[in-house]
Amino acid sequence: MILKRFIAIFFLSFLVVSAGAQQLLTLEEALEIANDNSPEVRKSRLNRQRSKNFLDAQRASLKTNFNLSLEPFNYSREERFYEMESRWQTTEMYSSMANFSISQPITLTDGELSLNNRLAWQHSTTEVGTQLNEDIAFSNNLFLQYEQPLFSYNETKQNLEELELDYERSDIQYRLQKLNTEVQVTRSYYNLYASQMALEISREELKNQKENYQVVQNKVDADLLALEELYQAEVNLTSARSQVYTREVQLQNAKDDFKQLIGMDLDRNFRVELDIEIDSVDINMDKAIQNALGSRLEIRNREIELQNAKFNLIETSDRNKFKGNVSVSVGVQGVDKQFADMYDVPTTSPSISLSFNVPIWDWGAREARIKAAKLNVQSNRIDLNEESKSINLGIRQTIRNLRNYKNQIEIARKNQKNAQLTYDINLERYNRGDLTGMDIQQYQNQLSQAKMDLTTALIDYKMELLNLKMQTLYDFIENEPLLPKNVVNSILE
């Protein structure tokens, strides 16, 4: 027994010293660490940057493009037999080519205007029997060309809008992930605080049991109490000590889980501190619902999904349908054996072409795809309407829960006060010998449970207030919106 007491005293002393060396970790610091190190937040941030890069690339492609293609050397040899003349012909050709183009996509019409200059050199020799012909020529073709699709949707403009919506959606997902991480970290922080409070309550109970044990031992030594009361006091003391050990292990496990959640070093030692007094918050249900419907990013996300479904319907309707293309070009071309004389006798090279695609029969494939796309649009429209209803219902339930938790806090406070008074009164009776050890243990458990119930009620209220903040994107304590209006109205820069 003496050895057990020595080990217990040493263990508790070690815990006290360790607790004194612990650094305070505030909720704000934990949230900051989570935003920097949380894997989910980091992945969401990378996904947003990826979408931004695709959008930047698409915007850059709509500016004037300059391109130079080179073919510095090309050699070919061909042998052909002419049966009517019964002879072979051998042709060798050397050539070089460079093409420089300036193109400008036209977003408004989905056309493209380009200026092209093609410079080429060719040296060919033809051997027919004993006859050898040699030809050298420089050529340059400068022409302006415009191509325009007909009877089709504006693919260039729609691709840009799709990438803009993709970036906006990825930005929304990133912000939602940050909000979800804030909720998870805050809930875990509160639960960690509850575990810490449970340990403190157990330590306080252990302290009371030690004092009770000493009182009983003195009375037993003075033959004022029966020996079995000392045994019961020792059982109560051992149970309290065991509860402290259990709560200590639970707290350490909760800390490890919390470190993993926020991406903290597992060897870091810390303690948490929280003001869980309820705030006097006046919440107007109509205002909360109105602000949520105007600010919730989930609604905008549903709108983006609906718009993408409409884009898909446009693309599906354009497949296998009557459409065409017109191409117009005008230019000047020069050819000569001498490079400087290419344009001595230039020739113009105007051209215009008109082409159509006329589908005849596809066995109803296009019509079926269009019907499927329309159904997808209707489904997304239903999701948008249901999202608004879910937000409305969620806020209503949260506000009702807040009112209930507020009442539960008042009840828990009164229960704790009564439990403390009851314990103090019965502790005096116990010290006089009017109560047994089992009786005082019952009152001690009642007091500990009342303290824990109050802590739980306060944390439940805080968590539900945070839940309302996330649902409405409005801070009712500070009386200000959670996101700036420019973020709600437009995510794009």
DOSEDREN-526675 format. One record per residue (C-alpha): x, y negated, z; residue number from 0. Coordinates in steps of 0.5 Angstrom, whole numbers. Example, Ala and Ser with C-alpha at 12.3 -4.5 7.8 and 13.67 -1.06 7.14 Angstrom:
2
px py pz pos
25 9 16 0 .
27 2 14 1 .
END
This chain:
493
px py pz pos
0 0 0 0 .
6 -5 2 1 .
9 -3 -5 2 .
2 -5 -9 3 .
2 -11 -5 4 .
9 -13 -7 5 .
8 -11 -14 6 .
1 -15 -14 7 .
4 -21 -11 8 .
10 -21 -16 9 .
6 -20 -22 10 .
1 -26 -20 11 .
7 -31 -19 12 .
10 -29 -25 13 .
3 -31 -29 14 .
3 -38 -25 15 .
10 -39 -27 16 .
9 -37 -34 17 .
2 -41 -34 18 .
6 -47 -32 19 .
11 -47 -38 20 .
5 -46 -43 21 .
4 -52 -47 22 .
-2 -55 -48 23 .
-5 -54 -55 24 .
-11 -58 -57 25 .
-17 -57 -62 26 .
-14 -62 -66 27 .
-7 -59 -67 28 .
-10 -52 -68 29 .
-14 -55 -74 30 .
-8 -58 -77 31 .
-4 -52 -76 32 .
-10 -48 -79 33 .
-11 -53 -85 34 .
-3 -52 -87 35 .
-2 -45 -85 36 .
-9 -41 -86 37 .
-8 -36 -92 38 .
-15 -38 -94 39 .
-14 -45 -94 40 .
-8 -45 -98 41 .
-11 -40 -103 42 .
-17 -45 -104 43 .
-12 -51 -105 44 .
-8 -47 -110 45 .
-14 -45 -114 46 .
-16 -52 -114 47 .
-9 -54 -117 48 .
-10 -49 -122 49 .
-16 -52 -125 50 .
-14 -59 -124 51 .
-8 -57 -129 52 .
-13 -54 -134 53 .
-17 -60 -134 54 .
-10 -64 -135 55 .
-8 -60 -141 56 .
-15 -60 -144 57 .
-15 -68 -143 58 .
-8 -68 -146 59 .
-10 -64 -152 60 .
-15 -69 -154 61 .
-10 -74 -155 62 .
-6 -75 -161 63 .
-1 -69 -163 64 .
5 -69 -166 65 .
8 -63 -169 66 .
14 -61 -173 67 .
15 -54 -176 68 .
21 -52 -179 69 .
23 -46 -184 70 .
31 -48 -185 71 .
32 -41 -189 72 .
28 -36 -193 73 .
31 -31 -198 74 .
27 -26 -202 75 .
29 -21 -208 76 .
23 -18 -212 77 .
24 -13 -218 78 .
19 -12 -223 79 .
18 -7 -229 80 .
14 -9 -235 81 .
11 -3 -239 82 .
9 -7 -245 83 .
16 -10 -246 84 .
20 -4 -243 85 .
24 -8 -239 86 .
26 -10 -231 87 .
25 -17 -229 88 .
29 -19 -222 89 .
27 -25 -218 90 .
31 -28 -213 91 .
29 -34 -209 92 .
32 -39 -203 93 .
28 -44 -200 94 .
27 -49 -194 95 .
21 -52 -191 96 .
19 -57 -186 97 .
12 -60 -184 98 .
11 -66 -180 99 .
4 -67 -178 100 .
0 -72 -174 101 .
-7 -70 -171 102 .
-12 -73 -167 103 .
-18 -69 -165 104 .
-25 -73 -165 105 .
-29 -71 -159 106 .
-35 -75 -161 107 .
-36 -71 -167 108 .
-32 -65 -166 109 .
-28 -66 -172 110 .
-20 -67 -173 111 .
-17 -72 -177 112 .
-9 -71 -179 113 .
-4 -73 -183 114 .
1 -68 -186 115 .
8 -69 -190 116 .
11 -62 -193 117 .
18 -63 -195 118 .
21 -57 -199 119 .
27 -54 -203 120 .
27 -48 -207 121 .
32 -45 -211 122 .
30 -39 -216 123 .
34 -35 -221 124 .
30 -30 -226 125 .
34 -25 -229 126 .
31 -21 -235 127 .
35 -17 -239 128 .
41 -21 -241 129 .
38 -27 -240 130 .
38 -31 -233 131 .
34 -37 -232 132 .
35 -42 -226 133 .
30 -47 -223 134 .
32 -52 -217 135 .
26 -56 -214 136 .
25 -61 -209 137 .
18 -63 -207 138 .
14 -67 -202 139 .
7 -67 -201 140 .
4 -73 -196 141 .
-4 -72 -195 142 .
-9 -74 -190 143 .
-14 -69 -188 144 .
-21 -69 -184 145 .
-25 -63 -182 146 .
-32 -63 -179 147 .
-36 -57 -177 148 .
-43 -58 -179 149 .
-50 -55 -176 150 .
-46 -53 -169 151 .
-45 -55 -162 152 .
-40 -60 -160 153 .
-35 -55 -158 154 .
-29 -60 -156 155 .
-34 -64 -152 156 .
-37 -58 -148 157 .
-30 -55 -147 158 .
-28 -61 -143 159 .
-34 -62 -139 160 .
-34 -54 -137 161 .
-27 -55 -135 162 .
-29 -62 -131 163 .
-34 -58 -128 164 .
-29 -52 -126 165 .
-25 -57 -123 166 .
-31 -60 -119 167 .
-33 -53 -117 168 .
-26 -51 -114 169 .
-25 -58 -111 170 .
-32 -56 -107 171 .
-30 -49 -106 172 .
-23 -52 -102 173 .
-27 -57 -98 174 .
-32 -52 -96 175 .
-27 -47 -94 176 .
-24 -53 -90 177 .
-30 -54 -87 178 .
-31 -46 -86 179 .
-24 -46 -83 180 .
-26 -51 -78 181 .
-32 -48 -76 182 .
-28 -41 -75 183 .
-22 -44 -71 184 .
-27 -48 -67 185 .
-31 -42 -65 186 .
-25 -38 -63 187 .
-22 -44 -59 188 .
-28 -44 -55 189 .
-28 -37 -54 190 .
-21 -37 -52 191 .
-23 -43 -47 192 .
-28 -38 -45 193 .
-23 -32 -44 194 .
-19 -37 -40 195 .
-24 -40 -35 196 .
-26 -32 -34 197 .
-19 -31 -32 198 .
-19 -37 -27 199 .
-26 -35 -24 200 .
-23 -28 -23 201 .
-17 -31 -20 202 .
-22 -35 -15 203 .
-25 -29 -13 204 .
-19 -26 -12 205 .
-17 -31 -7 206 .
-24 -31 -4 207 .
-23 -23 -3 208 .
-16 -24 0 209 .
-18 -29 5 210 .
-24 -24 7 211 .
-20 -18 7 212 .
-15 -22 12 213 .
-21 -24 17 214 .
-24 -17 17 215 .
-17 -14 18 216 .
-16 -19 24 217 .
-23 -17 27 218 .
-22 -9 26 219 .
-15 -10 30 220 .
-19 -14 35 221 .
-24 -8 35 222 .
-30 -13 33 223 .
-31 -9 27 224 .
-31 -2 25 225 .
-26 1 21 226 .
-30 2 15 227 .
-31 -5 14 228 .
-24 -6 13 229 .
-24 0 8 230 .
-30 -4 4 231 .
-26 -10 4 232 .
-20 -7 1 233 .
-24 -4 -4 234 .
-27 -11 -6 235 .
-20 -14 -6 236 .
-17 -8 -11 237 .
-23 -9 -15 238 .
-22 -17 -16 239 .
-15 -16 -17 240 .
-16 -11 -23 241 .
-21 -16 -26 242 .
-15 -21 -26 243 .
-11 -16 -29 244 .
-16 -14 -34 245 .
-18 -22 -36 246 .
-11 -23 -37 247 .
-10 -18 -42 248 .
-16 -20 -45 249 .
-14 -27 -45 250 .
-7 -25 -49 251 .
-11 -21 -54 252 .
-15 -27 -55 253 .
-9 -31 -56 254 .
-6 -27 -61 255 .
-12 -26 -65 256 .
-13 -34 -65 257 .
-5 -35 -67 258 .
-7 -30 -73 259 .
-13 -34 -75 260 .
-9 -41 -75 261 .
-2 -38 -78 262 .
1 -40 -71 263 .
8 -36 -69 264 .
6 -30 -65 265 .
11 -32 -60 266 .
9 -39 -58 267 .
6 -39 -51 268 .
0 -44 -50 269 .
-6 -46 -46 270 .
-12 -49 -48 271 .
-16 -55 -45 272 .
-23 -57 -47 273 .
-28 -62 -45 274 .
-35 -58 -45 275 .
-39 -63 -42 276 .
-45 -64 -46 277 .
-46 -70 -51 278 .
-52 -75 -50 279 .
-54 -74 -58 280 .
-60 -77 -61 281 .
-62 -72 -67 282 .
-67 -74 -72 283 .
-70 -68 -76 284 .
-72 -72 -82 285 .
-65 -76 -82 286 .
-61 -69 -81 287 .
-65 -66 -87 288 .
-65 -72 -92 289 .
-57 -73 -91 290 .
-56 -65 -92 291 .
-60 -65 -98 292 .
-56 -71 -101 293 .
-49 -69 -98 294 .
-49 -61 -98 295 .
-43 -59 -103 296 .
-47 -52 -104 297 .
-53 -56 -107 298 .
-48 -59 -112 299 .
-45 -52 -113 300 .
-51 -49 -115 301 .
-52 -55 -120 302 .
-46 -53 -123 303 .
-48 -46 -124 304 .
-54 -48 -127 305 .
-50 -53 -132 306 .
-45 -47 -134 307 .
-51 -43 -135 308 .
-54 -48 -140 309 .
-47 -48 -143 310 .
-47 -41 -144 311 .
-54 -42 -147 312 .
-52 -47 -152 313 .
-46 -42 -154 314 .
-50 -36 -155 315 .
-55 -40 -159 316 .
-49 -42 -164 317 .
-47 -35 -165 318 .
-49 -31 -171 319 .
-53 -37 -174 320 .
-53 -42 -180 321 .
-47 -47 -180 322 .
-42 -50 -184 323 .
-36 -54 -185 324 .
-33 -59 -189 325 .
-26 -61 -191 326 .
-24 -67 -194 327 .
-17 -69 -196 328 .
-13 -74 -200 329 .
-6 -75 -202 330 .
0 -76 -206 331 .
5 -70 -209 332 .
12 -71 -212 333 .
16 -66 -215 334 .
23 -66 -218 335 .
30 -63 -219 336 .
33 -69 -215 337 .
31 -71 -208 338 .
31 -78 -210 339 .
27 -78 -216 340 .
21 -74 -213 341 .
16 -79 -213 342 .
18 -82 -220 343 .
12 -79 -223 344 .
8 -78 -217 345 .
1 -74 -217 346 .
-5 -75 -213 347 .
-8 -69 -210 348 .
-15 -70 -207 349 .
-19 -64 -205 350 .
-26 -63 -202 351 .
-29 -57 -200 352 .
-36 -55 -197 353 .
-37 -48 -194 354 .
-43 -45 -190 355 .
-44 -38 -186 356 .
-51 -35 -187 357 .
-53 -29 -183 358 .
-58 -25 -186 359 .
-60 -20 -181 360 .
-57 -18 -174 361 .
-63 -13 -172 362 .
-65 -18 -167 363 .
-58 -18 -163 364 .
-58 -26 -163 365 .
-65 -27 -160 366 .
-64 -22 -155 367 .
-58 -25 -153 368 .
-61 -32 -153 369 .
-67 -29 -148 370 .
-62 -26 -143 371 .
-58 -33 -143 372 .
-65 -37 -142 373 .
-67 -32 -136 374 .
-60 -33 -133 375 .
-62 -41 -133 376 .
-68 -39 -130 377 .
-65 -35 -125 378 .
-60 -41 -123 379 .
-65 -46 -122 380 .
-69 -41 -117 381 .
-62 -41 -113 382 .
-62 -48 -113 383 .
-69 -49 -111 384 .
-68 -44 -105 385 .
-61 -47 -103 386 .
-65 -53 -101 387 .
-70 -49 -98 388 .
-65 -45 -94 389 .
-61 -52 -92 390 .
-68 -55 -89 391 .
-70 -48 -85 392 .
-63 -48 -82 393 .
-63 -55 -80 394 .
-70 -54 -77 395 .
-67 -48 -73 396 .
-61 -51 -71 397 .
-64 -57 -68 398 .
-69 -53 -64 399 .
-63 -48 -61 400 .
-60 -55 -59 401 .
-66 -57 -55 402 .
-66 -50 -52 403 .
-59 -50 -50 404 .
-60 -56 -47 405 .
-65 -53 -42 406 .
-61 -47 -41 407 .
-55 -52 -39 408 .
-59 -55 -34 409 .
-62 -48 -31 410 .
-55 -45 -31 411 .
-52 -51 -27 412 .
-58 -51 -22 413 .
-57 -43 -21 414 .
-49 -44 -20 415 .
-51 -50 -15 416 .
-56 -45 -11 417 .
-51 -39 -12 418 .
-45 -43 -9 419 .
-50 -45 -3 420 .
-52 -38 -2 421 .
-45 -35 -2 422 .
-43 -40 3 423 .
-48 -39 8 424 .
-47 -31 7 425 .
-40 -32 8 426 .
-41 -35 15 427 .
-46 -29 16 428 .
-40 -24 14 429 .
-35 -28 18 430 .
-40 -27 24 431 .
-41 -20 22 432 .
-48 -20 20 433 .
-47 -18 13 434 .
-43 -12 11 435 .
-37 -12 5 436 .
-42 -9 0 437 .
-47 -15 1 438 .
-42 -21 1 439 .
-39 -17 -6 440 .
-46 -18 -9 441 .
-46 -25 -7 442 .
-39 -26 -10 443 .
-41 -23 -16 444 .
-47 -27 -17 445 .
-43 -33 -16 446 .
-38 -31 -21 447 .
-43 -30 -26 448 .
-47 -36 -25 449 .
-40 -40 -26 450 .
-39 -36 -33 451 .
-46 -37 -35 452 .
-46 -44 -34 453 .
-39 -44 -38 454 .
-43 -40 -44 455 .
-49 -45 -44 456 .
-44 -51 -45 457 .
-40 -47 -50 458 .
-46 -45 -54 459 .
-49 -52 -54 460 .
-42 -55 -57 461 .
-42 -49 -62 462 .
-49 -51 -64 463 .
-48 -58 -65 464 .
-42 -56 -69 465 .
-46 -52 -73 466 .
-51 -58 -74 467 .
-45 -62 -76 468 .
-43 -57 -82 469 .
-50 -56 -84 470 .
-51 -64 -85 471 .
-44 -66 -86 472 .
-46 -72 -81 473 .
-43 -73 -75 474 .
-48 -75 -70 475 .
-44 -76 -64 476 .
-40 -82 -68 477 .
-46 -83 -72 478 .
-42 -83 -79 479 .
-42 -78 -85 480 .
-37 -73 -85 481 .
-35 -74 -93 482 .
-34 -81 -96 483 .
-40 -83 -101 484 .
-35 -82 -107 485 .
-33 -75 -105 486 .
-41 -73 -105 487 .
-42 -77 -111 488 .
-36 -75 -116 489 .
-31 -70 -114 490 .
-27 -72 -121 491 .
-22 -77 -121 492 .
END
